[in-house]
Every structure is written in structure tokens, then in C-alpha cells.
Amino acid sequence: MAGERDESQDQPGKSSRGSIPLSRKLAAELVGTFLLTFASIAPKVLEPGLGIRFPDPVVAVAPGMVVAIVIYAFGDVSGAHINPAVTLGFTLRRAFPWRRLPAYWLAQVVGAVLAALLMRLRFGSAGQLVASQPYAGTGTALAAETLLSTLLVLVILNVSTRESLLGGGAAVPVGLTIAVAGLLGGRVSGASMNPARSLGPSLAGAEPPTCGSTCSARRSELCSAA
């Protein structure tokens, strides 16, 4: 963004991210969101597909661990947003240019769609389980998803370096926040906290969200970034 000071100039050994092609950034967002979505939906598909039973703590913690890995792997490439709500939060904070917002959102949704398609192609009807669904009533699920999404975005905005999540200083708190949110809210709202992770499986052909409750939760995830 014009007039912004590139903090990488103050860090020896780190090249300016401004020189990284947009195509590489989008590829990093796509792969990162693919990995997150895959980790989130795999237990739900593998249980009926292969008869493997995953303990609830494993299901809750796995996405947080994957996000931490993605931050280490792609933080200095794309910023490791891998969540439309996070990209919107950085944009509203004026740390991320509006002109790049649609491209990031598209890459994130495509990554989530590809993860869901892979599961459906491999396990067929078991892929119907990948769509994000609330477990509680509409009001309760919406309130839980709004609270968890707001908490996640606040943590991310406070540990980020401008528009990026870099190194252990971001990977550990963000990963832990996602893991704790999954443990607390997984059996209430599904603890998606990510519109791409929820929309991707639906766009890939999974069963549509129920009666508007999940759609409302997706809107709340985006609004939590404002």
C-alpha cells in the first residue's frame, strides 16, 4: 500500500513481501485454506468412511495445529490469512489493500472447495458430512459462533505484523485460540469461525446448511471482523 512502511526492512534476513508476486500469495492462501479445511472435515468423513473413531479433543485441536503450521510455512508469503474474516479485518484496519480482498477471498474459498471435493471423490456419500452444521438451536449456535469468531479475529489482529501472521509469536496464540474454541464450541456451533471452511464444502456439493442458521453464522463470522 502506498505510503506504508515495510517492517521487513527493519528485520535482517527478511525480504520485502511487496516483491512477492500476487499469484504466489494467492497460491499460498489456497493451499493454506485447503489444509485447514481438510483437517477440519477429515474426522467427520473418515469415521463413517473408514470406521475410524477420532476423540473429540483430537477433532478440536487438529485445525489449530494446522493453522500454526500454515503460519510458519506461508506467513512471510501471503500473511497466512486463510480466512475471509481475517482478511476483512486486516482490510478494515487499513493494513491490507481493498483491491486484493476479492482475490484473497476467492483463493480461500477455492482451497476449501478443493478439500471438500477430494473427500467426496474418495469417500462418496460420506462427503455429505463435511458441510458445517450447528448442533444447538439457531440462536445458541449463532451466539456461540459470533463470540468465537470475534475472539479469534481479536487475537489475530493483536499478534499480527501489519497484514501478516509471522512466526511463533503468531502461530502459537492463534493455534491455541482455535483449539480452545473447538473444545468449547465444537458441540454447539461447529466452531468453524471461517466462512470459507463452511461455504467450501457446501459449494462442493455437500448437504446445504440447515434452515438459515448456518448461513447466519457465516454472516456473523464476517461481521466479527468489523
Sequence and secondary structure as in RCSB ss.txt:
>XXXX:A:sequence
MAGERDESQDQPGKSSRGSIPLSRKLAAELVGTFLLTFASIAPKVLEPGLGIRFPDPVVAVAPGMVVAIVIYAFG
DVSGAHINPAVTLGFTLRRAFPWRRLPAYWLAQVVGAVLAALLMRLRFGSAGQLVASQPYAGTGTALAAETLLST
LLVLVILNVSTRESLLGGGAAVPVGLTIAVAGLLGGRVSGASMNPARSLGPSLAGAEPPTCGSTCSARRSELCSA
A
>XXXX:A:secstr
 TT   GGGGSTT   GGGS HHHHHHHHHHHHHHHHHHHHHHHHHHHHH     HHHHHHHHHHHHHHHHHHHT
TTT    SHHHHHHHHHTTSS GGGHHHHHHHHHHHHHHHHHHHHHHHGGGGGGGS   SS HHHHHHHHHHHHH
HHHHHHHHH BTTB  HHHHHHHHHHHHHHHHHHHTTTT     HHHHHHHHHTT    STTHHHHHHHHHHHTT
 
